[in-house]
Amino acid sequence: MNNIGANRLDRLPSQNKGSRRVAFSDSLPKHRAAFGDGNSERHNKCCPRLFACCAWICVGIFGIVVAILILGVIFVSFLQSGLPEITVRMLNLSNFEIKNSTNQNDNNALLNAKLDMSIEMRNKNEKIELSYSSIVVNLVSEDVKLGRSVIPSFSHSPGNTTYLNVTMNVERVSTDKDNLSQLEDDRKKVQMDVQVKMEAKVGFHVGIFNLKNVPIHVACDFQQTLLVYRINEPPCNIRMFPNIR
């Protein structure tokens, strides 16, 4: 009997320990499940707010970009409307001489030429004064370069018209004989196909507003009768920021 009682006493603690472990292990998942449910509720509440905040930020950035683009277009249009009108009024090829090249196998010839050109520049603005840096002028006819000249910087008051007389010289310039032959025929007909290119930087001045060094490119493509003053011809094409395509 004593042995049986001792065995029962030995079993009782083991059963109690086992029951405690089961009770602890059963209560732990409930605690974790309750904690997990709280996190999911907070996550579900935060997601719509985060998405709404990101959406409003994107809308705001897009609106700012559109506003900047609109203001830029308006500003460039304002500057474009304030550019001068430039017209080539007269050409005179006062000297034209072709000499054969010393190299007999060369298809080129040497050109000596002098050309006088009259340019009209009109500031059509009523209140905006214009200023110009040095204006570089290049003239080409039948793919033959007839000269390059630089006009010094000057200012252009509102409503004023300025006439510029430009003289260009080329001496012993090696040029293709076929192009020179075509140019010689045009000169005899007293009519030339001419391309005049000008590059400069323009400043706009009105009141306290001063904007300088706006690059422009001027292109004049026309057929010119020599020594005849062009009256009703359209002005040259002027483009700002020529490096931007």
C-alpha positions as CSV (number, residue, x, y, z in Angstrom):
1,M,0.0,0.0,0.0
2,N,2.8,2.4,0.8
3,N,4.3,1.8,-2.6
4,I,1.1,2.4,-4.4
5,G,0.6,5.7,-2.5
6,A,4.1,6.8,-3.4
7,N,3.5,6.1,-7.1
8,R,0.3,8.2,-7.0
9,L,2.1,11.0,-5.4
10,D,4.8,10.8,-8.0
11,R,2.3,11.1,-10.8
12,L,0.3,14.0,-9.4
13,P,3.0,16.7,-10.0
14,S,3.6,15.5,-13.5
15,Q,-0.1,15.8,-14.3
16,N,-0.3,19.3,-12.8
17,K,2.7,20.4,-14.8
18,G,1.2,19.1,-17.9
19,S,-2.1,20.9,-17.3
20,R,-0.3,24.2,-16.7
21,R,1.6,23.9,-20.0
22,V,-1.6,23.2,-21.9
23,A,-3.4,26.1,-20.3
24,F,-0.4,28.5,-21.1
25,S,-0.1,27.2,-24.7
26,D,-3.8,27.6,-25.2
27,S,-4.0,31.2,-24.1
28,L,-0.9,32.4,-26.1
29,P,-2.4,32.2,-29.6
30,K,-5.5,34.2,-28.5
31,H,-3.3,37.0,-27.3
32,R,-1.3,37.1,-30.5
33,A,-4.4,36.9,-32.6
34,A,-5.9,39.9,-30.8
35,F,-2.7,41.9,-31.3
36,G,-2.6,41.0,-35.0
37,D,-6.2,42.1,-35.5
38,G,-5.3,45.5,-34.1
39,N,-2.4,46.0,-36.5
40,S,-4.5,45.1,-39.5
41,E,-7.2,47.6,-38.5
42,R,-4.6,50.4,-38.2
43,H,-3.1,49.4,-41.6
44,N,-6.5,49.4,-43.2
45,K,-7.2,52.9,-41.9
46,C,-3.8,54.3,-42.9
47,C,-3.7,53.0,-46.5
48,P,-6.5,55.2,-47.9
49,R,-5.0,58.3,-46.2
50,L,-1.6,57.6,-47.6
51,F,-2.9,57.0,-51.1
52,A,-5.0,60.2,-50.9
53,C,-1.9,62.2,-49.7
54,C,0.3,60.9,-52.6
55,A,-2.5,61.6,-55.1
56,W,-2.8,65.2,-54.0
57,I,1.0,65.7,-54.1
58,C,1.1,64.4,-57.6
59,V,-1.8,66.6,-58.7
60,G,0.0,69.6,-57.1
61,I,3.3,68.9,-58.8
62,F,1.5,68.4,-62.2
63,G,-0.3,71.7,-61.7
64,I,2.9,73.6,-61.0
65,V,4.6,72.1,-64.1
66,V,1.7,73.1,-66.3
67,A,1.6,76.6,-64.9
68,I,5.3,77.0,-65.5
69,L,4.9,75.8,-69.1
70,I,2.0,78.2,-69.7
71,L,4.0,81.1,-68.3
72,G,7.0,80.1,-70.4
73,V,5.0,80.0,-73.6
74,I,3.4,83.4,-72.8
75,F,6.8,84.9,-72.0
76,V,8.5,83.6,-75.2
77,S,5.5,84.8,-77.3
78,F,5.9,88.3,-75.7
79,L,9.6,88.4,-76.7
80,Q,8.9,87.0,-80.2
81,S,6.3,89.8,-80.8
82,G,8.9,92.4,-79.7
83,L,11.6,91.4,-82.1
84,P,12.5,93.8,-84.9
85,E,11.6,93.6,-88.6
86,I,14.8,93.1,-90.7
87,T,14.7,93.5,-94.5
88,V,17.5,93.4,-97.1
89,R,16.7,96.4,-99.4
90,M,19.5,96.4,-102.0
91,L,22.5,94.5,-103.2
92,N,25.4,95.6,-105.4
93,L,28.1,93.2,-106.6
94,S,30.6,95.9,-107.5
95,N,33.5,93.6,-108.1
96,F,33.5,90.0,-109.4
97,E,36.7,88.4,-110.7
98,I,37.5,84.8,-111.3
99,K,41.1,83.5,-111.6
100,N,42.2,80.0,-112.5
101,S,43.9,77.9,-109.8
102,T,47.6,77.2,-110.2
103,N,46.8,73.5,-109.8
104,Q,45.6,72.3,-113.2
105,N,44.0,69.2,-111.8
106,D,41.9,71.2,-109.3
107,N,38.3,71.9,-110.3
108,N,38.3,75.0,-108.2
109,A,39.0,78.6,-109.1
110,L,40.0,81.7,-107.1
111,L,37.3,84.3,-106.5
112,N,37.8,88.0,-105.8
113,A,34.5,89.9,-105.1
114,K,33.1,93.0,-103.4
115,L,29.5,93.3,-102.4
116,D,27.5,96.2,-100.9
117,M,24.3,95.5,-99.1
118,S,21.6,97.8,-97.5
119,I,19.7,96.4,-94.5
120,E,16.6,98.0,-92.9
121,M,15.9,97.3,-89.2
122,R,12.6,98.6,-87.7
123,N,11.7,98.5,-84.1
124,K,7.9,98.2,-84.2
125,N,7.5,98.4,-80.5
126,E,5.9,101.5,-78.9
127,K,7.6,101.3,-75.5
128,I,10.3,98.6,-75.7
129,E,13.8,99.7,-76.5
130,L,16.0,97.1,-78.2
131,S,19.8,96.7,-78.0
132,Y,22.0,94.5,-80.2
133,S,25.3,92.9,-79.6
134,S,27.7,92.6,-82.6
135,I,25.7,91.3,-85.6
136,V,27.5,88.7,-87.7
137,V,26.3,88.8,-91.4
138,N,27.1,86.0,-93.9
139,L,26.0,86.0,-97.5
140,V,25.9,83.0,-99.9
141,S,24.7,82.7,-103.5
142,E,24.7,79.5,-105.6
143,D,26.7,77.8,-102.8
144,V,29.4,80.5,-103.1
145,K,30.4,82.4,-100.0
146,L,30.5,86.0,-101.0
147,G,31.5,87.5,-97.7
148,R,31.2,88.0,-94.0
149,S,30.8,91.2,-92.0
150,V,30.3,92.3,-88.4
151,I,28.0,95.2,-87.5
152,P,29.0,96.9,-84.3
153,S,26.6,96.9,-81.3
154,F,23.9,99.6,-81.1
155,S,20.6,100.5,-79.5
156,H,17.2,100.8,-81.1
157,S,14.7,103.3,-79.7
158,P,10.9,102.5,-79.8
159,G,9.4,103.1,-83.3
160,N,12.7,103.9,-84.9
161,T,14.0,102.6,-88.2
162,T,17.7,102.1,-88.8
163,Y,19.5,101.6,-92.2
164,L,22.7,99.7,-92.2
165,N,25.2,99.7,-95.1
166,V,27.3,96.6,-95.1
167,T,30.4,95.9,-97.4
168,M,31.8,92.5,-97.8
169,N,35.0,91.4,-99.5
170,V,36.4,88.0,-100.5
171,E,39.9,87.7,-101.9
172,R,41.4,84.6,-103.6
173,V,38.9,82.2,-102.1
174,S,39.0,78.8,-103.6
175,T,35.6,77.9,-105.0
176,D,34.0,75.2,-107.2
177,K,34.2,76.3,-110.9
178,D,30.7,75.1,-111.7
179,N,29.2,77.2,-108.9
180,L,31.2,80.2,-110.0
181,S,30.0,79.7,-113.6
182,Q,26.4,79.7,-112.4
183,L,27.0,82.8,-110.3
184,E,28.6,84.6,-113.3
185,D,25.5,83.9,-115.4
186,D,23.3,85.3,-112.6
187,R,25.4,88.4,-112.4
188,K,25.2,89.0,-116.2
189,K,21.4,88.7,-115.9
190,V,21.6,91.2,-113.0
191,Q,19.6,88.8,-110.8
192,M,20.8,86.6,-108.0
193,D,19.4,84.0,-105.6
194,V,20.7,85.1,-102.2
195,Q,20.8,83.7,-98.7
196,V,21.7,86.1,-96.0
197,K,22.3,84.8,-92.5
198,M,22.7,86.9,-89.4
199,E,23.4,86.0,-85.8
200,A,23.2,88.4,-82.8
201,K,22.0,88.8,-79.2
202,V,19.1,91.1,-78.5
203,G,18.2,93.0,-75.3
204,F,14.7,94.2,-74.3
205,H,14.4,97.3,-72.1
206,V,11.1,98.8,-70.8
207,G,10.9,100.6,-67.5
208,I,12.7,98.6,-64.8
209,F,12.5,95.5,-67.0
210,N,15.8,94.6,-68.6
211,L,16.5,91.4,-70.4
212,K,19.8,91.0,-72.2
213,N,21.6,88.5,-74.4
214,V,18.6,86.7,-76.1
215,P,20.2,84.8,-79.0
216,I,18.5,85.3,-82.4
217,H,19.1,83.8,-85.9
218,V,18.0,85.8,-89.0
219,A,17.4,84.0,-92.3
220,C,16.8,85.9,-95.6
221,D,16.2,83.8,-98.7
222,F,15.2,85.8,-101.8
223,Q,15.9,86.5,-105.4
224,Q,17.5,90.0,-105.8
225,T,17.8,92.2,-108.8
226,L,21.1,94.0,-108.4
227,L,21.0,97.8,-107.8
228,V,17.3,97.7,-107.4
229,Y,15.7,98.9,-104.1
230,R,13.3,96.3,-102.8
231,I,10.2,98.1,-101.4
232,N,7.3,95.6,-100.9
233,E,9.4,92.6,-99.9
234,P,8.5,90.6,-96.8
235,P,11.0,90.9,-93.8
236,C,13.4,88.2,-93.0
237,N,12.6,85.2,-90.7
238,I,13.8,85.7,-87.2
239,R,14.0,82.8,-84.7
240,M,15.0,83.1,-81.0
241,F,17.2,80.4,-79.3
242,P,18.5,78.9,-82.6
243,N,20.2,76.0,-80.7
244,I,16.8,74.7,-79.5
245,R,15.1,72.5,-82.0
